[in-house]
């Protein structure tokens, strides 16, 4: 997959290659997932302007994929307000230059790397607006995987130090996250999350948090132990770390493993004629040796506070090299609920890629034949 486009440019663009033919795609399901990404308590004014909708320009005919590259647009409605500054061909008008890099953002390192004295090109491409494309790609992948009983759900475990204490929730219970504007399945915790977000907003600050993604229905054998870059957990970690603002990824009880004894950590293996091989615990999070075990895939993702602050931190003005305060772009106070949707669909994209490596073929019915032989 490739993504292209700037935050305030004409459109965002996605291209997917290698997707099988004759997979029916529900465009409204993709648009629904795009709306899920735009929601959440603590989002900024940009989400009022944008109403993201996918527009296919290749690889789809009559609602069926063709096996050729899938190409699509997501138009930026805010471009109408930025055209004079972001036109792809004509020189930009002055007035939107940025010379005061924000600590925690790509501004300074990106400007040095690409030779810009104006930070605007870095801000535009490094923006989390790009995740709209990855949500659309993940939604497309989810529709393929649903034919094989593979489904994902996500929710928010913590925001700004307010954490969900409940740990015995079921996969089905995670569906409740979509009914919460902080994507938390516990109403009392959700109230406290909203309170801490409001407090941060009033003081010009921002908040990060912790996200959990669970994927059910994976077969044994996705990924591989034979090369480092084929390990499923490594691929998932790379993809999730590539989401803007993500600073840590955990598989299963990964962090707890550092302080555990092996006798209390590893998941014992059992066998029955009805269930085959199974585990009664899943501290490995559904992956051993870089290969899926058939248990639930459990991922946790930590998001840092957003770097744009209304009470900005100290920086250096690139136009004068003198001390200053960081630029203030329109931004969210907290984007953790939205990031949970992004993480869910980015993880599904990796799973779909690994799934097609094992069961893939040129069109859906052939994949079903290979899948049924496994089942």
Helices and strands as residue ranges (DSSP letters): E 2-4, E 11-16, H 27-38, H 46-49, E 54-58, E 60-61, E 64-65, E 70-75, H 79-86, H 107-114, H 120-126, G 128-130, H 131-145, G 146-148, E 151-159, E 162-163, G 172-179, H 187-202, E 209-216, E 220-223, G 228-230, H 232-241, E 246-251, G 256-259, H 262-265, E 269-272, E 276-279, E 287-288, E 291-293, E 297-303, E 314-317, E 322-325, H 336-359, H 364-374
